[in-house]
Amino acid sequence: MRGVPLRELLETTLPPGTRVVGGESGLDREVTWATLLRTIPARTAIQRGDLLLFSLDLLSMREPPLSFPALLELALEREAAGLAVVGSIPEAWGPLADEAGLPLLALPEGTSLADLANQIARFITTRRETLYEIERELQRRFQQAVMASEGLPAILHALREITGKSVWLEDAQGTPWPDLPGPLEPPPGRRERSTWLRRLRFREEGEAPVALFGPDAAGRVCVAGAVFMEGRPVGAVCLLSPSSNIPERDRLAVAQAAVACGLVLLRERTLWSTEARVRGEFLAQVLRGELPEAEARRRARVLNEPIDEPMAVAVFRTSDLERNAERLAEAMRRLTARFPRCRVQPMAEGVALVFPPPGEADLEAVVEGLRAELARALGLNDLAAGVGGVYTGPTGLARSFREAIQSLRMAEDLLGSNCTLAYQRLDVYRILYPLQGNEVLEEFYEQVLGPLERYDQEHRAELIPTLEAFFACDGNLQRTAERLFLHRNSLAYRLRRIQEITGMDLRRWEDCFRLQLALKIRPILRRRYEQPGGGSNPHP
């Protein structure tokens, strides 16, 4: 039930000469009715918001007499708005009321409590009728903004016109709402508002809770109305007042604006969810190549999707994709929100990111930066990413997606996850990797490097890493020796042993080609030929 702040009753209705003896901090409590205590009431006789009127003699009418602390505790338990007493109040009562934060008022001698109760009741009733009319008018104004589909800016504009004060919308952390103007100066109570929103209970419907924050050093006060969506607070409509004297109309306007903002946000979320689902289904079909070219272009025009612009596809995946997919996709949307042409789509193969080429920047480096940031933010130690090439059109997107998937699989199989691999860096692996599991690869590897693999395993030697370094240095002995931290004589010995074991001549181009091809095949067969003692796996 709507009430009147006790401070306002003190200024307008209570008799002249009424003094605040204690509990001044609670003068903003709302009084919903005046209750005249003729005898000490039962607990249920005092209702929330009651201003309790009694004479000092009342406490001595009981046997044994009732102490003031006991009455104060009863009033606090029943959430009364305050106590108003006729009679000489003992000095000790003031500090008790201060500690409880419950106003204790001293009424002038000779005050008729019955007449005062009637005056307060008439004032509250008249105020409720007036506020009801104001509230209806405010509801009409804000409903017009909501029904006109003008969104949050129209609601804030209406609130600004009604109150003539600075207004804004902020999220639950106190940050101005995206794409909406915030306060011109830092308002008071930002941290306190965030705490207040977190403590609000789940609400199905009803008037938005309103609270005051401040005043600050300049005397300014922030009036905040909680915005709820699906029963939970998501932010607040805020009004900055130059003083703590807040008209009731402004409070009502903030509350109504908060309700209207909640309705708009819920509608936008529903529309966004439907649109996002339709766009997501379309994008998934394009990436998998399930739509004919003409049909894909037709739908793209309807959905205003820029599929004819140059785009690349990256696919991200963890070992437990089913559990992490939505969390990963949501984090990717937040990180790429500033790039409107990016699209994020969870799929069975991983979470796909469709994005325009980043100018002169390297595709793999850009995606690796995003992957590393996601891994840190989500605590994922096995997040891998594959990157396809840049193409245009539905066919091009499907091709980039296939390349990203192939790169992702190779990153997981060959590089141990927790990395990014671009298709353009696969080189000869584009040919070899699809042959994984083919007997021809195994037979060729066994014929060329099998004996050397077994020799390294049996003697804990490092002849295969030596051969890798030799080719990486283009056959330059000095550079190879420096890379392996070997003396040139030791390197020469190792190279002779490699030639003896393999039967290959490192001076013949044909033999070098066969050895390099076998080294490229080695990581593909790594699970079978894993070397416990030494050796290294070459990276694509």
N, C-alpha and C positions, 0 to 999 in steps of 0.2 A: 504494500500500500504506500502510495506516495505521501511524503511528509514535508515539513518545513524545517529548515535548519534552526536549531535552538538559538543561534546567534541572531537570526532575523526576528524570532519571537521576542527576544530580549530588547531589540530596538523598536519594535512596533506594538506589541500587545501586552507584555508584562508591565505591571504598574511602575511609574517613575520611582526611583530610589532603590530598585532591585539591584543587589550586588552579587558579583561572582566571588564566592568565598574560596572555591577550590575547583580543580578539574577543568581549568580554562582551555586546555588542549582539546577537550571534547566538545567544544561549542558548535562544531560543524555536524554533530550528530543530528539526524533527522527526527523530528517529533511528529508522530502519526496521530497521537491523541493525548488528552490530558486526563489523568486518572486521580480522583480525589480519594485519598486513603482515610477512611473514617475509623477503621480498625486495622490491626496488622493483618494483611491479606495472606491467603494461601498462595503457594507459588504460582498456580495457574491464573491467579487474578491479575497479575502483572504481565502485559504483553510487550512484545518487541516494539520499541519506539515510543513507549509511554513516557510522558513527563509526570513524575509522581509528585502530587501536591499534598502536604500534610503539615500539621502543627507540631511544635516541639513536644507538646504534652502527650502526643500519641505514643511515643516510645515508652513512657512511664505507665501506660494503661495496662500493660501486661504484668502478670505475676509468674516468674520474675520479670522485671523490666527488660525490654529488648535493647540491645546495644546498637549504636550507630554502625560499627563495623559489620554486625550481622545483617542489618538492613542494606548496607552498601553491597555486601556480598550477594544478597538476594537480588538486588537491582541489576548487578553485573551478570548474574546467571540468567536472568530473564531478558537481558539485552535492552534494558530501559534506556531512555535518551538522557535522563538527568533527574535531579531531585530539587524541588523548590520548597523552602521551609519558612513558616511564620514562627518567629520567636528568636531569642538570643542564642545564636549558634556558638558552641564552645570552640575555642581556638584550635584544639587538636583535630577537629573534623576537616579543616581545610587541607592539611598535608595528606590526610588519608584519601581525600577526593582527588588530590593532585596525583598521588601514586596510582590510583585506579584509572585516572583519565576520564572520570565521570563528573560532569558539571554539578556543583552544589551551589544553589542560588539562595540568597537570603532575601525574603519578601518583606516589604515594609509592615510594621505593626498595624493591625486593624484591617489587613487585606482579607476580603471575603473569598475564601478558597472556592466555594460553590460558584460565585459569580465569575471568578477568574477561569474556572474550568469551562464554563459556558462560553466565555469570550474566546478562549483558545480554540474550542471546538468549532465555533462559527468562523473564525479566521482560517483554520485549516480547511474546512469545507469549501469556503469561498475560493481559497487558493487552488484547491483541487479542481473546481469547476473552471476557473480561469486557465489553469495549466492544461486541462483537458482540451479546451478550445485551441490553445496555442499548439499543443501536440498534434491535433488533427490537421492544423494548417501546415505544420512542419512535415508531417507524414505525406501530405499531398504534394508539397514541393519536391521532396526527395523521391517519391514514387514516380513523379513525372520524369525526373532525370533517369531513373532506372528503366522505366518503360520506353523512353526514347532511345535506349541503347547507346547513350552517349558516354557511358562508362564512368570510371572513377573521377576523371577531371571535372565532369559536370557536377558530380556530387560535392566535390570540394569547392567548386565555384559557387554553388548555391549556398553552402555553409558560410563561405566568405561574405557573400552578399547579405545573408541574414544577420550575421554577428558583427560585421565590419572589422574583424580581427584576422590576424595571421593564422592560417590553418594548414595542415599537412597530414599525410598518411605515412605511417612508419610500420616496419615489420616487428616481429616479436623481440628482435635484438636491439630495437631502437634506431635502425638504419632507415633513412627515407626510402619510400617505395620506389622501385625501378621506374624510370621514365616519368616520374612525377616530381615537381619542385618540392624541396625540403624547406625547413625554416631558414630565414635569413641569418639568424644568429643561433648559436647553441642554446637550446631551451633547458630549463632546469629539470632535474629528475630523470634523466635518460636511464640510468642504471636502475633506479627504483621502479620505473615503468616496466622494464623487462622482468624484474622480480615479481611485480604485481601480476603481470600476464601469466607467468609460469604457475602462479598459485591459484589462478581462477579455476573453478570446477567445470567439468563437462556440462554444457547447456544444450538442450534440445531447441528451445526457442525462448522468446521473451525480450524484454527491454535490455539493451546493452548496459553492462556495468560502467559507471563513470567514477573517476577518481581525480583528485587534485594533487599536483606535485609542485613543491616550492613553499614559500617564495624564495627566490635567489637573492643575491646581494642588491639587485636593482628593484626588488619587490615584485618581480614578475612571477606569475603562476601559470603552470601548464594544466589544462583540463584535457583528460584523455578518456575516450570511449572505446572499450574493447571491441574489436571486430572478430566475430566468430565465423568459422566455416566448418560445416559438418560437426558442429558441437564443440570445436576446440578453438582457442584464441590464436589468431595468426598475425595480429598486429593491433594498431590503435589509431583512431582518428584523434588528432591533437589540435588544440586551440591555445594560442598564447595570449594571456590576459596581462595587461600592464599592472594589475593590482589583484589582491585577494578578494576583492568585492566582485564576485561572479554573478551576473543576473541569472535567474532560474531559466530564462528563455535560452541563454547560451548553453546551459547544461543540457537542456532538452534537445537543442539542435545538435549538439555533439553526439548524444545518444542515438538520435534518429539517423544521423549521417553514418554512424558506425553500423547500424542495422542495414542501411541501404548499401554500404560498401560490401558487407558480407553477402548480400544477395547478388551483387554484380560479380564478385569474385567466384561465387559458386556457379553462376551461369557461365562465366568465362571458362572456368575449369571443366565444366561439363562439355562445352563446345570444343575446347582444346583437346580433351580426352578423345572425343569422337573423331575430330579432325586428325589428331595424331595417330589414331588407330588406322584410319583410312590411308593416310600418307605412308604409315609404316608398312602396311600390307602391300601397297603399290611398290614401294622401294624394294622390299624383299623379293617381290616377283621380278622386278627389273634386274636385280643383282644376280638372281639365279637363272636369268634368261628364260623365264616361263611365259613371257608375253611376246606376241608378234610385234615387230618393229612399229607398224602403223598404229596398233592398239596402244602400245606404250606411249607413243607420242601424243595420241589423242587424250589419254588420261593425264599426261603431264601438263597439257594445256589447261585442262579443267582444274587441276590442283595447283597450277602455277609453279610447277617444279622445274628448275633450270637444267634439265638433263641434256640439252644440246650445248651446254657450255663445257669447257675442258674441266674434267673432274678426275680425281684419283680416289681409290678405295684402300682403307687400312682395316685390318681385322685384328681384334684383341681377344685373347683367350687365357684363362687360367686352368689349372688342372681340375678344379671343382667349379666348372662353368655354371652348372645348374643352380648352385647356391649363390654365386657371385654375380650372375649376369645382370640382374636389375640394378644392384648396387653400383656395378661398374658402369652401366649405361647412364644412370642418373648423374654420377660423378663426371662422366664425359660430357653430358649436356651442360652441366654447370661451367666446366672449363672452356667449352667452345661456344658459350652463349653469346659472346661478343662478336662471333663470326656468323651472321645470319644465313649464309649459304651452306653451312655445314649441316649434315644430317647424321643422326645417331640411330642405329636400328639393331636391337638384339635379335639374333638368329641362332639356329641350332649350331651353326659352324663357329660362332663367336659373336662378339659385338662389333658391328660394322660401322665405320666412320667414312662418310662420303664428303670430300672437301675439295675446294679449288686449289690448284697448284700455288705454293707460297712464293711466287715471284722467283727471285734468284736463289732462294734458300734450297738446300738439299732436302728432298722428300723424306729420306730415311732419318736425317737429323731432326727434322721437325716432329715426326711421329715418335722418335725415341725420346725427345724432350717431354712430350705428352705422356708417353708410357711410364717414364720414370716418375713424373709428378703423380700419376694415378697410383702407381705402386706405393709411393710414400704415403699418400693420403689415405689409402685403403689398407695399408699393411699387407700387401700381396708380394710374396717373394718369388712367385713363379708366373708372373704376368709376361706374356710374349706377344709380339705384334708382327704382322706381315704387311707389306706395302706393295700394292700393284702400281702399274704405270698410269700415265695421264692420257685419257681418251675422251671422246665426245659421243653423245647419243646413247640409246639403250644398249646397243651391242657393245659399245666401248665400256660402259659401266660393268656389264656382265664379264667382259674380258678382264678388267682391272680387278674385279672381285675374285675371279679364278686365280689370277696371279697372286693376289694377297693371300689367299688360302694356301697356295703351294708354298709361298715364302714362309708363312706361319708354320706350316708343318715342318719345313726344313729347319726353321729356327728352333722348334721344339726338339726335333730329332738330332740335329747336328750341333747345335750351340748350347743345349741345355736350358732352354727357356730363359726368362728374365732378360730378354734382349729384343731388338728389332732387326728385321732383315727385309731389305727391299728386293723386289723381283729383278730389277735391273742389275743387281750385284750377283745374281746367281751364276752368270756365265755358263760354263759347260754343265753345271748342275741342272739347268733347265732340261737337258737331254737325259742326264744320268738318273736324276731322282725318280722320274716316272718308272724307271726300270728296276726300282728297289724290289728285291725278292726274286728277280729274274736269275736263272741259273747261269746265263751267259756272263753276267757281272761277276758272280762268285768264281766261275771257272777262270775268267781272265785274271782276276786278282790273285787267285791261288797260283796260277802259272807264273805271274810276274813277281809278286811280292810275298807270296806264301812262305817260301823258304826263309826270307829275311825276317818276316814276322815271327816265325818259330825260333829263329836264332836269337832275336832280341828277348823273347820270353824265357828261353832256356839259360841264356848267359847274362840276363839283366843288362844287356847292351842298349845302345841308343843309335843304332844304324839308320833306322827309318827317320827319326828326327834329324839326323845328320843329312840324309838325302833331301828332306824337305827344305832345310836351310840352304843346301847347295843350289837347288833350283830357285829358291826365293832370292838368292844373290846372283842369279843369272850365270852360275858356274864360276864366279870369281872366288878364287881360293882365299885371298887375303880377307875379303869381306866375310866369307863364310866362317873362317877361323875366328874372326873378331866377334861375330854373332854368337858363336858357340863357346867363346872363351877357351879356345884350344890353340895349342902350338900348331904351326903349319905342318910339322912332321906327323903329329898325332892325327890331324885331319887327313893327310895323305894316306896314312895307314887305314883309317876307317873307309875311305873311298875305295882303296884296293880290296878290302874285305867285302864291300858291297858288290863290287864287280865279280869277285870270285864266287860269292854265294848265289848271285842272281844270274850269272853268265852274261851280263850286259856290259857293254862298253860305253862309258860315259862320254866318250869322244864322238860317238855315232849319234846323229840326230834321230834316227829311227828308234834306237834303244832308249834315248832320253824321252821321246814322246810316249813310248809304252810305259816307262816308269812314272812319268807325270800323270798319265791317265789313270794308272793303278792307284796313285796317291789320291787322286780326286775321288775314286771309288771307295777308298778306305773308310772315310767317315760315314758313308751310306751303309756300310756293312759293319759299323763299329761295334754293335752289340755282340756280333759273333767273334770279331777279332779284337776285342778290347785288350789292351796291353797293361798288365798290372805293374810292371816294373818301370817302364820308361816310355818314351815316345810321346807324341802329341797329336792331337787331331787338328788338321788344317781347317781354318774357317773359310767359308765361301768368300 
